[in-house]
């Protein structure tokens, strides 16, 4: 996703749609999109 658009314009809904997960599932694992980014980078 980051190859196509900037992080500031990506929403949690966008991430969930791309990953085929429900928002509830996302928030069980991550606080926000920045938390997800830190997880991916480490």
N, CA, C, O and CB atoms as a CASP TS submission, in Angstrom:
PFRMAT TS
TARGET T0000
AUTHOR 0000-0000-0000
METHOD Language model
MODEL 1
PARENT N/A
ATOM      1  N   UNK     1       0.819  -1.198   0.000  1.00  0.00           N
ATOM      2  CA  UNK     1       0.000   0.000   0.000  1.00  0.00           C
ATOM      3  C   UNK     1       0.861   1.259   0.000  1.00  0.00           C
ATOM      4  O   UNK     1       0.555   2.233  -0.688  1.00  0.00           O
ATOM      5  CB  UNK     1      -0.931   0.000   1.202  1.00  0.00           C
ATOM      6  N   UNK     2       1.930   1.228   0.772  1.00  0.00           N
ATOM      7  CA  UNK     2       2.776   2.413   0.872  1.00  0.00           C
ATOM      8  C   UNK     2       3.475   2.747  -0.438  1.00  0.00           C
ATOM      9  O   UNK     2       3.949   3.868  -0.626  1.00  0.00           O
ATOM     10  CB  UNK     2       3.802   2.220   1.954  1.00  0.00           C
ATOM     11  N   UNK     3       3.538   1.786  -1.331  1.00  0.00           N
ATOM     12  CA  UNK     3       4.124   2.057  -2.643  1.00  0.00           C
ATOM     13  C   UNK     3       3.188   2.898  -3.506  1.00  0.00           C
ATOM     14  O   UNK     3       3.625   3.578  -4.434  1.00  0.00           O
ATOM     15  CB  UNK     3       4.457   0.746  -3.358  1.00  0.00           C
ATOM     16  N   UNK     4       1.894   2.844  -3.189  1.00  0.00           N
ATOM     17  CA  UNK     4       0.890   3.536  -3.997  1.00  0.00           C
ATOM     18  C   UNK     4       0.495   4.896  -3.425  1.00  0.00           C
ATOM     19  O   UNK     4       0.186   5.821  -4.175  1.00  0.00           O
ATOM     20  CB  UNK     4      -0.338   2.673  -4.130  1.00  0.00           C
ATOM     21  N   UNK     5       0.505   5.018  -2.088  1.00  0.00           N
ATOM     22  CA  UNK     5       0.065   6.261  -1.462  1.00  0.00           C
ATOM     23  C   UNK     5       0.771   6.485  -0.132  1.00  0.00           C
ATOM     24  O   UNK     5       1.346   5.561   0.443  1.00  0.00           O
ATOM     25  CB  UNK     5      -1.448   6.247  -1.257  1.00  0.00           C
ATOM     26  N   UNK     6       0.721   7.717   0.347  1.00  0.00           N
ATOM     27  CA  UNK     6       1.386   8.076   1.594  1.00  0.00           C
ATOM     28  C   UNK     6       0.613   7.530   2.795  1.00  0.00           C
ATOM     29  O   UNK     6      -0.602   7.340   2.740  1.00  0.00           O
ATOM     30  CB  UNK     6       1.535   9.603   1.703  1.00  0.00           C
ATOM     31  N   UNK     7       1.345   7.286   3.872  1.00  0.00           N
ATOM     32  CA  UNK     7       0.740   6.738   5.086  1.00  0.00           C
ATOM     33  C   UNK     7      -0.382   7.633   5.600  1.00  0.00           C
ATOM     34  O   UNK     7      -1.404   7.139   6.076  1.00  0.00           O
ATOM     35  CB  UNK     7       1.800   6.556   6.172  1.00  0.00           C
ATOM     36  N   UNK     8      -0.199   8.920   5.507  1.00  0.00           N
ATOM     37  CA  UNK     8      -1.209   9.847   6.027  1.00  0.00           C
ATOM     38  C   UNK     8      -2.564   9.707   5.329  1.00  0.00           C
ATOM     39  O   UNK     8      -3.597  10.046   5.906  1.00  0.00           O
ATOM     40  CB  UNK     8      -0.715  11.270   5.887  1.00  0.00           C
ATOM     41  N   UNK     9      -2.561   9.217   4.105  1.00  0.00           N
ATOM     42  CA  UNK     9      -3.831   9.065   3.383  1.00  0.00           C
ATOM     43  C   UNK     9      -4.413   7.658   3.472  1.00  0.00           C
ATOM     44  O   UNK     9      -5.511   7.410   2.974  1.00  0.00           O
ATOM     45  CB  UNK     9      -3.638   9.429   1.934  1.00  0.00           C
ATOM     46  N   UNK    10      -3.688   6.737   4.100  1.00  0.00           N
ATOM     47  CA  UNK    10      -4.162   5.363   4.267  1.00  0.00           C
ATOM     48  C   UNK    10      -4.930   5.264   5.579  1.00  0.00           C
ATOM     49  O   UNK    10      -4.441   5.699   6.622  1.00  0.00           O
ATOM     50  CB  UNK    10      -2.975   4.347   4.240  1.00  0.00           C
ATOM     51  N   UNK    11      -6.114   4.700   5.531  1.00  0.00           N
ATOM     52  CA  UNK    11      -6.923   4.537   6.742  1.00  0.00           C
ATOM     53  C   UNK    11      -6.861   3.088   7.229  1.00  0.00           C
ATOM     54  O   UNK    11      -6.443   2.186   6.502  1.00  0.00           O
ATOM     55  CB  UNK    11      -8.392   4.956   6.479  1.00  0.00           C
ATOM     56  N   UNK    12      -7.282   2.894   8.457  1.00  0.00           N
ATOM     57  CA  UNK    12      -7.376   1.535   8.990  1.00  0.00           C
ATOM     58  C   UNK    12      -8.362   0.735   8.144  1.00  0.00           C
ATOM     59  O   UNK    12      -8.150  -0.456   7.913  1.00  0.00           O
ATOM     60  CB  UNK    12      -7.815   1.547  10.486  1.00  0.00           C
ATOM     61  N   UNK    13      -9.422   1.363   7.687  1.00  0.00           N
ATOM     62  CA  UNK    13     -10.374   0.672   6.800  1.00  0.00           C
ATOM     63  C   UNK    13      -9.689   0.195   5.529  1.00  0.00           C
ATOM     64  O   UNK    13      -9.944  -0.917   5.066  1.00  0.00           O
ATOM     65  CB  UNK    13     -11.551   1.597   6.444  1.00  0.00           C
ATOM     66  N   UNK    14      -8.824   1.025   4.962  1.00  0.00           N
ATOM     67  CA  UNK    14      -8.078   0.635   3.761  1.00  0.00           C
ATOM     68  C   UNK    14      -7.207  -0.583   4.041  1.00  0.00           C
ATOM     69  O   UNK    14      -7.167  -1.524   3.248  1.00  0.00           O
ATOM     70  CB  UNK    14      -7.208   1.804   3.260  1.00  0.00           C
ATOM     71  N   UNK    15      -6.519  -0.559   5.162  1.00  0.00           N
ATOM     72  CA  UNK    15      -5.634  -1.667   5.545  1.00  0.00           C
ATOM     73  C   UNK    15      -6.442  -2.946   5.721  1.00  0.00           C
ATOM     74  O   UNK    15      -6.052  -4.008   5.235  1.00  0.00           O
ATOM     75  CB  UNK    15      -4.866  -1.335   6.849  1.00  0.00           C
ATOM     76  N   UNK    16      -7.566  -2.839   6.415  1.00  0.00           N
ATOM     77  CA  UNK    16      -8.406  -4.011   6.663  1.00  0.00           C
ATOM     78  C   UNK    16      -8.977  -4.578   5.371  1.00  0.00           C
ATOM     79  O   UNK    16      -9.043  -5.795   5.196  1.00  0.00           O
ATOM     80  CB  UNK    16      -9.539  -3.655   7.616  1.00  0.00           C
ATOM     81  N   UNK    17      -9.382  -3.710   4.481  1.00  0.00           N
ATOM     82  CA  UNK    17      -9.924  -4.165   3.199  1.00  0.00           C
ATOM     83  C   UNK    17      -8.852  -4.912   2.406  1.00  0.00           C
ATOM     84  O   UNK    17      -9.121  -5.968   1.833  1.00  0.00           O
ATOM     85  CB  UNK    17     -10.463  -2.967   2.380  1.00  0.00           C
ATOM     86  N   UNK    18      -7.652  -4.369   2.375  1.00  0.00           N
ATOM     87  CA  UNK    18      -6.542  -4.991   1.645  1.00  0.00           C
ATOM     88  C   UNK    18      -6.147  -6.329   2.274  1.00  0.00           C
ATOM     89  O   UNK    18      -5.827  -7.284   1.565  1.00  0.00           O
ATOM     90  CB  UNK    18      -5.327  -4.046   1.612  1.00  0.00           C
ATOM     91  N   UNK    19      -6.172  -6.392   3.606  1.00  0.00           N
ATOM     92  CA  UNK    19      -5.751  -7.596   4.326  1.00  0.00           C
ATOM     93  C   UNK    19      -6.886  -8.608   4.511  1.00  0.00           C
ATOM     94  O   UNK    19      -6.664  -9.719   4.991  1.00  0.00           O
ATOM     95  CB  UNK    19      -5.194  -7.210   5.679  1.00  0.00           C
ATOM     96  N   UNK    20      -8.098  -8.214   4.129  1.00  0.00           N
ATOM     97  CA  UNK    20      -9.278  -9.077   4.293  1.00  0.00           C
ATOM     98  C   UNK    20      -9.510  -9.462   5.751  1.00  0.00           C
ATOM     99  O   UNK    20      -9.788 -10.619   6.065  1.00  0.00           O
ATOM    100  CB  UNK    20      -9.127 -10.341   3.449  1.00  0.00           C
ATOM    101  N   UNK    21      -9.391  -8.468   6.638  1.00  0.00           N
ATOM    102  CA  UNK    21      -9.688  -8.670   8.054  1.00  0.00           C
ATOM    103  C   UNK    21     -10.687  -7.609   8.500  1.00  0.00           C
ATOM    104  O   UNK    21     -10.782  -6.536   7.904  1.00  0.00           O
ATOM    105  CB  UNK    21      -8.388  -8.611   8.919  1.00  0.00           C
ATOM    106  N   UNK    22     -11.421  -7.921   9.544  1.00  0.00           N
ATOM    107  CA  UNK    22     -12.390  -6.989  10.104  1.00  0.00           C
ATOM    108  C   UNK    22     -11.649  -5.978  10.978  1.00  0.00           C
ATOM    109  O   UNK    22     -10.601  -6.289  11.543  1.00  0.00           O
ATOM    110  CB  UNK    22     -13.485  -7.742  10.923  1.00  0.00           C
ATOM    111  N   UNK    23     -12.189  -4.783  11.085  1.00  0.00           N
ATOM    112  CA  UNK    23     -11.559  -3.746  11.932  1.00  0.00           C
ATOM    113  C   UNK    23     -11.386  -4.219  13.368  1.00  0.00           C
ATOM    114  O   UNK    23     -10.384  -3.903  14.009  1.00  0.00           O
ATOM    115  CB  UNK    23     -12.397  -2.458  11.915  1.00  0.00           C
ATOM    116  N   UNK    24     -12.353  -4.974  13.877  1.00  0.00           N
ATOM    117  CA  UNK    24     -12.246  -5.491  15.243  1.00  0.00           C
ATOM    118  C   UNK    24     -10.996  -6.339  15.399  1.00  0.00           C
ATOM    119  O   UNK    24     -10.292  -6.236  16.404  1.00  0.00           O
ATOM    120  CB  UNK    24     -13.490  -6.310  15.612  1.00  0.00           C
ATOM    121  N   UNK    25     -10.723  -7.167  14.422  1.00  0.00           N
ATOM    122  CA  UNK    25      -9.523  -8.006  14.447  1.00  0.00           C
ATOM    123  C   UNK    25      -8.274  -7.139  14.413  1.00  0.00           C
ATOM    124  O   UNK    25      -7.323  -7.391  15.153  1.00  0.00           O
ATOM    125  CB  UNK    25      -9.522  -8.993  13.261  1.00  0.00           C
ATOM    126  N   UNK    26      -8.267  -6.132  13.571  1.00  0.00           N
ATOM    127  CA  UNK    26      -7.125  -5.216  13.504  1.00  0.00           C
ATOM    128  C   UNK    26      -6.850  -4.625  14.881  1.00  0.00           C
ATOM    129  O   UNK    26      -5.715  -4.646  15.357  1.00  0.00           O
ATOM    130  CB  UNK    26      -7.383  -4.088  12.476  1.00  0.00           C
ATOM    131  N   UNK    27      -7.891  -4.098  15.517  1.00  0.00           N
ATOM    132  CA  UNK    27      -7.718  -3.419  16.801  1.00  0.00           C
ATOM    133  C   UNK    27      -7.446  -4.374  17.961  1.00  0.00           C
ATOM    134  O   UNK    27      -7.018  -3.926  19.025  1.00  0.00           O
ATOM    135  CB  UNK    27      -8.940  -2.604  17.107  1.00  0.00           C
ATOM    136  N   UNK    28      -7.676  -5.652  17.791  1.00  0.00           N
ATOM    137  CA  UNK    28      -7.265  -6.630  18.807  1.00  0.00           C
ATOM    138  C   UNK    28      -5.755  -6.775  18.835  1.00  0.00           C
ATOM    139  O   UNK    28      -5.177  -7.146  19.856  1.00  0.00           O
ATOM    140  CB  UNK    28      -7.919  -7.996  18.543  1.00  0.00           C
ATOM    141  N   UNK    29      -5.114  -6.477  17.701  1.00  0.00           N
ATOM    142  CA  UNK    29      -3.671  -6.685  17.563  1.00  0.00           C
ATOM    143  C   UNK    29      -2.861  -5.391  17.543  1.00  0.00           C
ATOM    144  O   UNK    29      -1.693  -5.387  17.929  1.00  0.00           O
ATOM    145  CB  UNK    29      -3.395  -7.453  16.309  1.00  0.00           C
ATOM    146  N   UNK    30      -3.467  -4.307  17.101  1.00  0.00           N
ATOM    147  CA  UNK    30      -2.743  -3.048  16.944  1.00  0.00           C
ATOM    148  C   UNK    30      -3.576  -1.886  17.465  1.00  0.00           C
ATOM    149  O   UNK    30      -4.802  -1.883  17.359  1.00  0.00           O
ATOM    150  CB  UNK    30      -2.371  -2.819  15.472  1.00  0.00           C
ATOM    151  N   UNK    31      -2.884  -0.896  18.032  1.00  0.00           N
ATOM    152  CA  UNK    31      -3.552   0.291  18.558  1.00  0.00           C
ATOM    153  C   UNK    31      -4.041   1.188  17.422  1.00  0.00           C
ATOM    154  O   UNK    31      -5.155   1.709  17.462  1.00  0.00           O
ATOM    155  CB  UNK    31      -2.606   1.073  19.483  1.00  0.00           C
ATOM    156  N   UNK    32      -3.198   1.359  16.417  1.00  0.00           N
ATOM    157  CA  UNK    32      -3.533   2.177  15.254  1.00  0.00           C
ATOM    158  C   UNK    32      -2.609   1.808  14.097  1.00  0.00           C
ATOM    159  O   UNK    32      -1.812   0.878  14.217  1.00  0.00           O
ATOM    160  CB  UNK    32      -3.423   3.693  15.588  1.00  0.00           C
ATOM    161  N   UNK    33      -2.703   2.515  12.997  1.00  0.00           N
ATOM    162  CA  UNK    33      -1.890   2.181  11.826  1.00  0.00           C
ATOM    163  C   UNK    33      -0.407   2.414  12.087  1.00  0.00           C
ATOM    164  O   UNK    33       0.441   1.759  11.480  1.00  0.00           O
ATOM    165  CB  UNK    33      -2.338   3.000  10.621  1.00  0.00           C
ATOM    166  N   UNK    34      -0.092   3.333  12.978  1.00  0.00           N
ATOM    167  CA  UNK    34       1.314   3.589  13.304  1.00  0.00           C
ATOM    168  C   UNK    34       1.892   2.441  14.134  1.00  0.00           C
ATOM    169  O   UNK    34       3.065   2.096  13.992  1.00  0.00           O
ATOM    170  CB  UNK    34       1.458   4.926  14.068  1.00  0.00           C
ATOM    171  N   UNK    35       1.079   1.864  14.983  1.00  0.00           N
ATOM    172  CA  UNK    35       1.484   0.684  15.748  1.00  0.00           C
ATOM    173  C   UNK    35       1.771  -0.477  14.796  1.00  0.00           C
ATOM    174  O   UNK    35       2.755  -1.196  14.974  1.00  0.00           O
ATOM    175  CB  UNK    35       0.387   0.290  16.774  1.00  0.00           C
ATOM    176  N   UNK    36       0.929  -0.661  13.802  1.00  0.00           N
ATOM    177  CA  UNK    36       1.153  -1.685  12.778  1.00  0.00           C
ATOM    178  C   UNK    36       2.457  -1.419  12.037  1.00  0.00           C
ATOM    179  O   UNK    36       3.234  -2.343  11.801  1.00  0.00           O
ATOM    180  CB  UNK    36      -0.025  -1.729  11.785  1.00  0.00           C
ATOM    181  N   UNK    37       2.698  -0.183  11.673  1.00  0.00           N
ATOM    182  CA  UNK    37       3.926   0.168  10.957  1.00  0.00           C
ATOM    183  C   UNK    37       5.159  -0.164  11.793  1.00  0.00           C
ATOM    184  O   UNK    37       6.127  -0.715  11.270  1.00  0.00           O
ATOM    185  CB  UNK    37       3.923   1.660  10.590  1.00  0.00           C
ATOM    186  N   UNK    38       5.136   0.160  13.065  1.00  0.00           N
ATOM    187  CA  UNK    38       6.276  -0.150  13.938  1.00  0.00           C
ATOM    188  C   UNK    38       6.479  -1.657  14.037  1.00  0.00           C
ATOM    189  O   UNK    38       7.616  -2.128  14.054  1.00  0.00           O
ATOM    190  CB  UNK    38       6.065   0.452  15.345  1.00  0.00           C
ATOM    191  N   UNK    39       5.394  -2.414  14.103  1.00  0.00           N
ATOM    192  CA  UNK    39       5.485  -3.873  14.138  1.00  0.00           C
ATOM    193  C   UNK    39       6.152  -4.404  12.868  1.00  0.00           C
ATOM    194  O   UNK    39       7.020  -5.274  12.933  1.00  0.00           O
ATOM    195  CB  UNK    39       4.085  -4.497  14.306  1.00  0.00           C
ATOM    196  N   UNK    40       5.749  -3.884  11.738  1.00  0.00           N
ATOM    197  CA  UNK    40       6.294  -4.338  10.454  1.00  0.00           C
ATOM    198  C   UNK    40       7.769  -3.967  10.331  1.00  0.00           C
ATOM    199  O   UNK    40       8.560  -4.745   9.798  1.00  0.00           O
ATOM    200  CB  UNK    40       5.496  -3.732   9.283  1.00  0.00           C
ATOM    201  N   UNK    41       8.138  -2.810  10.807  1.00  0.00           N
ATOM    202  CA  UNK    41       9.522  -2.351  10.679  1.00  0.00           C
ATOM    203  C   UNK    41      10.483  -3.057  11.621  1.00  0.00           C
ATOM    204  O   UNK    41      11.688  -3.085  11.372  1.00  0.00           O
ATOM    205  CB  UNK    41       9.590  -0.876  10.923  1.00  0.00           C
ATOM    206  N   UNK    42       9.968  -3.622  12.689  1.00  0.00           N
ATOM    207  CA  UNK    42      10.845  -4.343  13.628  1.00  0.00           C
ATOM    208  C   UNK    42      10.780  -5.781  13.304  1.00  0.00           C
ATOM    209  O   UNK    42      11.435  -6.591  13.959  1.00  0.00           O
ATOM    210  CB  UNK    42      10.454  -4.106  15.098  1.00  0.00           C
TER
END
